Structure formats: structure tokens, C-alpha cells
């Protein structure tokens, strides 16, 4: 059963993969639906929508389409004017607005059909059928061994965390998690230490790294009762990517059915 949060969360996760971004914006239902979600009353739906738009705006060829989408800039301006001080939603809305408003320096060359087929064939690499995914976090406050220990304890408590490694010089942690675990759960667990704060590190279309804010909640994060199960190497995210790229025909069509279902949900929800 689909609801607004599950649809926008899945779109956000797909948009976090650079090779998916153009295909999402090209879809006739997804971008208009995301714009309409900008007026949603649920704060979690709003924040996830803004995260998805922030990812999509990292693709230079998407910017013009997104900026001209009916209601996009007006809705972002309304969110930017929210009265709450240091409001995460207002801050992220402003970030998306500035990216869309900024002049485009480089527009990658496009041919009518070739690149579109390539994007579509890779579209569901980050789909929910994958057993694990890797997330890179930039952690403010990760500057000594004591804080590293706090971070380790916090991550070990999260059910669905498989493994993690630190790059102390960069204040980063790469976490391997089950594909159904929201990245926000990691941010919430880390924020619970009271001295650390996490942002997700992603690469844009030009290969530059950018930091994406993660919303934290006060809800109790589901904890591990046992040691995490490590997945065998033949199920690693990197190898799953290779397998996903090589799939053709009916398998791709079945993966594509989720996007069709999501577009259908958006249409039924907002259009009469």
C-alpha cells in the first residue's frame, strides 16, 4: 500500500544515484508530483521531497526543466519564508532555490536517444531488491577518539547497520546498511550523542562532492539485539551494481513497474 511518505522516500533514494536523476525529471508524473508535495502538511514528507529535489538539481540538464515546472519556485519561496528560526525545511528549500536560480555554467551534450536508453537501463540500481547499500556521512564533531567511540556506539545500536569505517582526517564515516534502512535513522542515532551531527556526502554530475542535510527525529531508533549479520562479498553493493547494469528485457520492465505505480499514485492523489 503506497502513501505519500513511502513514495517520496523511494524517489529520494533513487535520486541519490546520479545516473537516475535525468530519468526521474523526464518522467511526466514524478516532477509535478514532487512539486505538489511541497505543499504537504507532514514535515517528514516535506523534508524528503526537498531532499529529492536537491539531488535532482545536481544534474545540470535538469535545472531548466525543474525551474520552469509550474509552482516549483513559488512553493520553494513559501517554504523559505517559514517563521521558525533555524528551520531545517526552510534552510533546505533555500538551498534548492539557489541551485535552480544560479546560472548554468556547463550543459552536457545530449543526443536524442542514446543517453536516455543508458539512463533508463541503470534506473533501478538502488531499488529495494538490493540487500545492502553504502552511505558516506560527514560528521561534525568527529575530531577525537572519544567522539569516534561515541559514534561507534551509536551506529552499533542501529538495527540494519552491517559495517562501518572511519576517515578521521576528513571527519567521515562510510556505513554499510541494509537497503530498507532510512539514512535518517543513522543521522538520528548520531544526533542522540548530543555532540555529533551527520550530513550525507554525495557526488553531483561533475563528480564534485556535496553535503546533503539529513532530518533527525526524536523517535526511538530500532536497536540491534544481536551482532549485525555481515553479507558475503558476492552480495556487495559494487557487484550488485554490475549485475543491475547488465540486466535487460523483462527484468528491466518489472523494475520499471515501481516508477509507473508511483506516477499512478501521484496522478490519483493530485489530479481529478
N, C-alpha and C positions, 0 to 999 in steps of 0.2 A: 504494500500500500504506500503510495507516494504522498508526501506532504511538502510544503514549501521548503522547510529546512533541509530535508533529505535531498531534494532536487538541487537546491543552490549549493549545498555542501559537495555533492558529487561534481557539479560543474566547476566549482572552485578547485577541487582536487585535480580534475582533468586540465584545467587552465594552468596549473602549476608546472605542467610539462610544456616546454617551449614549442615542441612540434605539434601540439594540439590547438594552439591559440588561434591561428588563422581559420581553421575549420569551424571552431565554435562561433566566431563572429560571422562567418559566411552563412551559417545555418539561419533560416528565415524565422525561427521561433525563439532561439536562445537569447540573443541580444535584446530584443524587445521585452522578453520576459524578465531579464535581469534589471532592465530599467524600471519596470513596474514594481519589482521587488524593492526598489529604493524608497517606496512609499509604505512599505510593510510596517506594521506596528511592533513586531517582535524584534528586539535589539539584536538577537543572535542571527536572525535571518538577514537583517540589515548589514551587520558586520561581515558575514560570509559573502554577501553579494558584493560589497566593496572590495573584499579580498580578491574575488574572482575578476572583477573589473580591473583591479590593479595588475594582476597577472596578464590579462588580455592586452592591456595598454603597453606592455613591454614589447609587443610585436609592432614595429613601425608601420607596417602595412595595414594594421587595424585602426590606427589612431583617427584617421579622417572619417572612417565609417562610424566609429564609436562617437566621435564628437558631433556628427550630424544626425545621430539617432534621435528621433523625436522624444523629447523630455529628458534626455541624458544630462545636459549641462544645467538645466533648471533644477532638476532633482538634487544634483550634487551641491548646487548653491544653497538650496534649502537646508541640506544636512550640515553644510559648513556654518550656517547661522544658528545652529542649536545653541541654547543658552548655557549648557553645562560646561564648566571650566575643565580643561584637560580631558575633554570627552574623546574617547578612542574613535568613535564613529565620525565625529567632526574632523578630527585630525586626518583620518584615512580618506575621507571624502575630499578634503582639501588636496591631499597628495594626488589622488586620481585626477582631480580637476586640473591641477597644474601640469600633469603629464600630458593630458589631452590638449591643453591650451598652448603648450610650448610648440615652437616651430619645429618641423621635422627636418633634420639635417640630411639624413640619408634614407632613401626609399629603395629597398632591394628590388632588383629587376624581376618582373613576373612574366611568365608565358601563360597562354590561355588555359592549357590543360595539364601539362606535365607536373608542375609543383603541387597542384591541387590533388592529383591522384596520390602523390607521395605522402602528403599530409594525412589524407584520409586513411591510407593503409597503416599508418602508425597511430591512429587516433586513440585507440583504447589500450595503449601500453600500460597506463596507470589504472586500468579498470579493476573492479573489486575482486576479479578472479585471481589476481596475483596474491601470493601468500605473504609477501613481505615487501617493504619499501624502505628506502633510506632517506632520512631527513637531516639536513645540516642546520644547526642552530648557532646563532651568535648570542653569547650570554654575557650581559652586562654584570660586572662584579666578579667574574671568573678570573681573579688575579692572584690567588694564592692557594696553597694546598688545602687549607681549611675549607675554603669555599668550594674547591673541587670535591672535597669529601661530602659536603652538603648536597652538591648537585648529584653525585653518585647515589647517595641515599635516596634522594627524591625520585630519580629515574628508576631505581631498582624496585620501588614500591608500585610503579605503574604497571598494571596488567596489560600485556601486549608488547612491552619492550623486550627485544630479543638480545641486543648487544649495543654497546656504545664505546666510542673512542674520543679522546680529547686532543685538541691542539691549543695548549695553554698560551702560546705566544700570540695566537690570533683570537683568543677567547672564544673558541668554537668547540662544539661537540657534535659529532656525527652519530646519529641514533638509528639503529635498525629496528623497525617496528612492524607489527602485523598490519596488513593493508586496511583493515577495518578500524584501526585506532586513529581517532582525530588528532591532528597535530596540536590542537589547542589543549589536549589533555597533558601533553608534555609541558607546555607553557604554564598551565595551572599548577602542576606539581612543582615546577621550578620556582614559580612566584610564591608558593607557600613557604619557601625558605625565608622570606622577608628581606633577603639581601641580594637575590639574583633575579634577573628578568631576561626572558628569551625572545628573540626575533628569528624568523626563518630566513635562511640565506638561499636565494635562487639566482639563476643566471638569465639575463634577458637575451633578446635575439642577437645582439652583438657580442655575446659572451661575457659581458660585464656582470659582476655580482651586485645584487641589490638586496636590501633588508626589507622584509615584509612583516608588519606588526601582527602579533597573534593575540587574540582576545582571551583573557583569562576569566574563569568563573570561580565562584565560591563553593560550587558543588563539590562533594567528596569524589575524588578520583578513585576509580576502581583499583584496588591494590592486589598485588601478587600474593598468593598464599604459599606458592612454591617457587623454586628457582625457575627462570624462564627457559622454555624449550628452544634450543638453537636449531635452525633449519639447516639441512645438509647443503653443501655447496652447489649441487646441481639444481637447487631451487633459489639460488641467489638472485637479487634484483637484476644484476647485469645480464645474466644468462636468460632470464625471463624476457628482457628487452629484445634480445636477439631472436628468441622464439616468436615474439609478437610481431616483429617486423617481417618475418618470413611467412606468416600466415596469409592465405589468400582465399578467395571464393566464399563459400558458405560460412566459414568460420568468421570472416570479417563481417558478413551480413548479420550474424547473430550478435556480435559485439555492437554493431551499429544500432541494434534494436533499442538499446537503452536511450540513445540520443533521440530517437523517434518518439519513445514513450515520454521522455522529459518534455519535448516540444509539444506533444499532445496534451500533457498536463498543464503546461503554460497556457496553451490555447483555450482549454476548457475553463481554466481558472479566471482568465482576464478578458476573454473575447466572447461575445454572445451572438 
